Amino acid sequence: MSTEKVKHPKGLWLANIATGVQCHCGYAFSSIFILFMTADVAQNGLGLSVAKASSIIGLYTAINYMGSIFGGWITDNYLGIQKSLILGSFLNGLAFIVMFFAPATVAGIWSGLIILIVAGMFFKGQIGALIGSLYGPTEFTRKDAAFALYYMAINIGAFFGPIISGLIADQWFAEIAATGEIVSFGYKYVFLMNGILMIGVSIFIYLTAPKLLGDVAKYPVNGKGAAKAAKEAGKKEVVEHQPLTQTEKKRILSMVILFVFVVLFWSAWFQTQSSFSILMNDLVQRQYGSFTIPVPWLVAYNSILCVIFAPLMAKLWLKLGQSKRGDLSIPTKMALGMLFTAGAFVVLIIGINTLGGVVDGSKKMSLIFVLIAYLALTIGELCISPIGLAMFNKLAPVRYGSLAMGAWYLSNCFANLISGKLGGLTSTMGYVQIFGSISAVLIVFALMLLVLREGIVKLMALDEFEEA
């Protein structure tokens, strides 16, 4: 095996920088959004119930991710990835600026959320498709390494986002009484920070894309848009796309099957944006001396764990791949991810049970349960998310690159609809019953995935890539 250092195209750094900043903004927003909506109006919140706030988050996020499919189609047929990224990041920034100036009402917030939904159509799937466009169809090792770096960029941004948003909301722009109690929060200034940063990202891509990307992902790959782009580029012929082959159809079927399991995983994981935040805000001991740990900082803990464990798990997969038995299959890794995620909810149930049924906030559970739960949740995430991202990029026909990555994010659409409902039920049915149900469903479906793994691997036909 060659020990030569893997070199990556310069365009990867454009993608990773844009991704890191976008995730910084996204996680800064998601880490305080439910707190903003459920805080009293006098505290600069909306004063909504947990159930209504969770429902709004689930609906917004679901529609946002659903838009990735339509945005992917528009990108592949009319805009091209480069223009889509510039448009998406600019609209993202505009949405947060609108939310900063909008009145603190549900209608005011939705005015910004609608723009965020349109912005998401042209950014999420396109970044992943851009990374795939930088490499040849059989450059598996370089592409896997690129997605590992991409996932680290995601989590570096996701680490700093909640840290900064916690400081903005709870310290820098908060009104704090002499006793140390927060009288009002600076949530809206998180929106302002995000708006400025994302408009900056759109300018960054516009200025650097000609040098770092050149013609890569500049033009649409399908339809009349592709023909027009080819003519502009001085090409005499446009290669017509052939119908899907039987192998491509089988690969798409394998993607559809795993899609179902991924939806279940994300339905559980997205509790970090709703019920986890409420639990940590109300029932977890976060005060040490005169300092209270902001809830968004615990979201950042998950991200820094991803940065730490992502390269370690990548090395583990490589080591297994070099062994006699070989690397674990993609379905097996995903099943393990679901089992670890189920374990995270079991740990939280154990922690909640230490309260002896007292859930009015007068008694607090130890922070250690949250830290252990997030560790298990992180390992589960790393067994599913980067693996799935790379898998969808490899298996999808090249001519449907952005559309396929949009399909990956579509799993988050359905997951958020489910997650929003589950988060709302915790206020009526209780954490233990909801978390117990989530862990049980994850375990059952993980076992199903293990049973089906050989058939799914055959549908993927990865060996035919190697023969090509």
N, C-alpha and C positions, 0 to 999 in steps of 0.2 A: 504493500500500500504506500502510495506517495505521501511524503511528509511535507510537500510544498504548501505553503500558506495559501489558503483560498482567497482570491482577489475578487472583489465585487465591483460592478459598474458604479460610476459616480451617482447615477440616478437613484440608487438605493438610499443614499444619504438624504437626498431631497425627500423621498418617500418617508423615511424614518423621522426626519425633523418635523415634517408636516403632521405626521401621525402623533408624535410625542406631544406637540403643542395642542392638537385637537383633543387628545385623550386627557391632557391636563385640564382643559376647559370642560370636557364632558364629565369627568369625575368630580371636578370642583362643583359643577352644577348638581349632579345626581346625589352627591354626599350631603347636600343641604336642602334639596328641593322639598322632600317630605317634611322636614323640620320647619321650613319656611311656610308651607301650607297649613301646618297644624299649630303653629305658634299663634298666640293671641294677637288680635289686631293691634293692641297697645304695645306689643313687642315687635312690631313691624312684620307681622305674619298675616296670613289670610283668615285664621281662626276656623279652619275646616276640621271635620271629624277625621279620624284615622281611616275609616272605611271610604269616605268620599275622596280623600287625598290619594289613597292607594289606587282607587279606581281611575282617577285622572292620570296618575303616573302610568298605570298599565295600559290605558287606552292610548295615551300620547306615544308611549314608546313602541307599542304594537304598530300603530299607523306609521310611525317613523321608519321602523325596519321594513314594513311592507313596501314602503316607497322605494326601497333599494332595488326591487325588481323592475319597476317602471323606469327608474333612473338608469339602471343598467341597460335596458333596451334602448333608451334614448341615446345613451353614450355610445353603444355599439353601432347604432344606425345613423346618428346625426352629428354628435359633438366631438367624439374622441375623448380619451381619458384626460388629456392635459387641460382642455377647456372646461371639462366637467369639474375637475378639482379646483380650478380658479373660481368658477361659479359657486360651487358648493361651500367653499371656505368663506367667500364674501357674504353669502346669504346667512351662513352660520353666525358670523359676526354681527350682521344687521339685526338678526333675531334677538340676540342678547341686548343690543342697544335699545331695541323696542321694549323689551321686558324691563329694562332699567327705568325708562321714562313712563311706562304705562302705569295707570292707577293700580293700587293693590287690591284688585278684584279678580275673580275667576275669569271674567271676560277679558280683562286686561292682560292676564298671563297667557290666555289662549291665543291672543293676537301675536305674541312672540313664538309660542309653541308651533303655530301653523307655519310660520316662516322656517322654524327649525326642521319641521317635517320635510318641507321642500328642499332645504339645504342638504338633509341626509340622503336624498335621492341621488345626489351627485358627488358624494365623497366616500362613504364607507366601503362599498364594493369596489369602487374605482381604484383605491389605494392598493388593495390586495391584487387586483388585476394588473396594475402597473408593475408591481414587483414581479409577477409572473411573466410579463412582457419583456423584462430585462434579460431573461435567460432562455436558452434553447429548450425544446420540448423534452430532451433526454438528459438535461443537466440536473439530475436528481439531487446530488450531494450539494451543489452550489445553491440550488433553490431551497432545499431544506435549511441550509445554514442562513440563507437570506431571511426566511420566515422566522427563524429563531431570533435573529437580530431585530426583525420587525416587531416580534412579540415583546422583546425587551424594551423597545422604544415605547410601545403601548403602556407598559407597566411603569416605566420611569415617569412618563407623563401622569399616569394614574396615581403614582405615589405623591408627587408634588402638588397635584390639583387639590386633593382634600386637605393637605397640610396648610396650603395658602388660604383656601376657602375657610378653614376653621379659624385661622388667625383673623381674616377679614371680618367674618360674621360674629365671632365671639370676643375679639380683642380690639383690633385696630379701628373698626367702625361701629363698635357696640357701645351702648351706654351702660356703664357699670357703677353700681352703688358702692358706697363706702364699705359695706359689708363684704364686697366681692361678688354679690349677686348680679346677674345680668338683667338689666331693666328692659333693654330693647336690643335687637340684633341688627347687624349690618348686612343682611342677606343680599339686598339689591346691589351692593357694591361688588359682589361676586359676579353678577350679570355684567356689570360695566367692565370688569377685568377681562372676562371672556370675550366681550364684543371687540375690545381693542386688540386682543391677541389674535383672534381669528381673521379680522380684516388684515392684520399684519401678515398672516399666513398666505392669504390670497395674493398679496403684493410680492411676497417671497417667491411663490411658485411662478408668478408671471415673469419676474425678473431673471430667475435662475434656470427655468425649464429649457430655454433655447440652448444653453451651454451644457447643462447636466443631462438632459434627455435627448436633445436633438429631435429627430423624427420619431423616436420611440413613443408609441401610444399617442401620437399627435393627431392622427386621423381616425375616423370611424372605420370599423372593419367589415361592416355589412351594408347591403342595400345601395340606394342612390347616393347616400353620403360617402360611401367608400369609393364609388365611381367618380364622384366629383373631386374627392381628395386625391385620387390617383391621377386625375387629369391635371390638377394643380401642381402635383409633384413631378409632372412630366412623363408619367408612365403611359405606354401605348396600350397595355392590356390590363384588364381586371380579371383575376381568376375567379370564376364562379364557384361558390361553395357547393360541394356535393351533398347528397342526402346523408343522414347519419348511418354509419355502418352498424352491423350487429354488435360489434365489440363496444362501440360508443353507447349504444342503447343499453347494453348490460351494465356499463359503468354508471350511466345515469340512474338506472334502477337501484344500484348499490347506494348511490348518493341519496335517493329517496328513502330507502329503508333506514339508513343511519340518521337521516334528517329527523325521523320520529323520535329516536332516542336522544338526539341532541336537544330537541324541544323540551323533553322532560328534564334534562340536566339544567338547562337555562331557567326553566320555571322555578327550580329550587334555588339556583344561584342568585337570581334576581331578588330573592328575599333580602339580600344585603342592602338593597336600595329602599326597602320599605319596612318590613317587620323587624329586621335586625337593627335598623336605626332607632326605631321606637323602643325596642327592648333595651338597647344600650343607653338610650336617653333616660328611661324611666327606672330600670331595674338592675343596672350594673353599677358597681362601685367604681366611680371614675375620679373621685376627689382624693387627693393625696396632699395633706397639709393645706395650704391655701390655694393650691392649683387644681383645677378641674380639667381633665383631659377632654378636649372637644370630640364629639362623636365622629366628625369627618376624619379625625386622625386614625381611628380604628379601621376605617375604610382604606386609608393609605397603608396600613399595616399589611393588608392583603396584597397590595401592589408591590411592596418591597420584598415580600416573601416570594412573589413571582420572579422578580429580578434575581434573587438569590438562587432559587431552586431551578429556574429554567435551564441554565447551562449545566447544572448537575444532572438533571434528568435527560438532557440531550446526550451527555456523556454515557449515561446508563443505557440509553437506546443503542448508541454506537457499540458499546461493550457487548451488549446482548447480540447485536448483529454480527459481531466477529466470533461469537461462540459457536459451538457445534450445533446447538439447538436453534440458533438464529434469533432474530429480534421478534418481539411479540407482534402479532398482527394488529392492524388498526382497530378492528372490533374488540379485541381483547383489551387493548389500552383504554378504550372508551368505557368498557364494562368496569374496569378497575377504577376509573375516574368517578363513575356513578356510585361505586361502593364507598370510596373515600368521602364523597359528598354526603352520602347517607350517614356516615360516621360523624360528620360535623354536626348534623342536627341532633344526633343521639347525645353528643357531648353537651349541647345547649340544654337539652331536656334534663340531663343530670344536674346541670347548674341551676336551672329553674326550680327543680325539686328541693334544692337546699333552702329555698325560701319558705318551705313549709306551708305553701298555699297563700302566703301574704304577698299580694301583687298590687298594693296601693302605693308603692314607692317608699314606704317607711322602712323596708328591709331591702338590702342590696345583695346581689350575688357577686361572687368573686370575679374579677377581671380575667383570671387565669382560664376560666371556662371559655370565654370569648376568644382568647389568644389561641388555645388548642383547637377550637372549632375552625378558626380561620386558617390554621395550618393544614388541617385535613381538607378544608374547602379548596385551598390553593393547590395542593397535590392533585385533587380531583380535577380542577380546572386545567392544569398542565397536561393531564392525560387526555383531555378532550379538545380544548380550544385550539392550541397551535397545531395539533395533529389534524383536526378537522379542516382548518384553514388551508393547510398544505395539501390535504387530500382533495378538497373541492377544486383547487387550482390545477392539480395534476390530472384529475379524472375528466374535467370538463373539456369539451371540444374547444379549440383555440378561438373559433369564430364566435363563441358565446362566453368569452372570458368575463366581462363585466357582469353579464346576466347571471352567470354561475355564482360569482362572489356575492351578488345580490341575493341569490337563493340561500346562500349560507346565512346571511343576516336576516333572511325571512324567518328562520327558525326562532330568532329573537322576538319577532313580531308575535307569533303564537305563544311563545313562552311568557311574554309580558302580559298578555291578556289573562293567562292562567295565574301568573304570579301576583298580579294586581288583585284578583279575587281572593287568593289565599291570604295576602297581606291584610286585606280588610277583615277576613274572618277571624283573625287572631284577637280582635277586640271583642268579639262575641263568643267564640268557642274556646278561646284560650290558646296560648303558645304550645303547650304540651300536646294537645290533640292535633293541632295543625302540623307541627314539626314531626310528630310521630307518624302521621299519615304520609308526609313527604318522604321520610326515610324508608318507610315500608314499600312505597311505590318504586323508589329508586332501586332498592335491593331486588325486587321482583323483576324489573326490566333489565337490570344488570345480568341476572342469571339467564334471562331469555336471550340476551345478546351473546353470551358465552355459548349457548346452545347453537345459535345461528351463525357463529363466526366463520366456519369453514365455507358455507354456502356464499356468504357475503364476499369473502376473499376471492372466490372463483369468479364472481360477477365483476370484481374490480379489474381482473386480467392485467395486473401490474407487470407480469412476466413478458407480455407482448410489447410493452414499452422498451424493455431491455433488448428485445430481439430486433426492434426497429432500427 
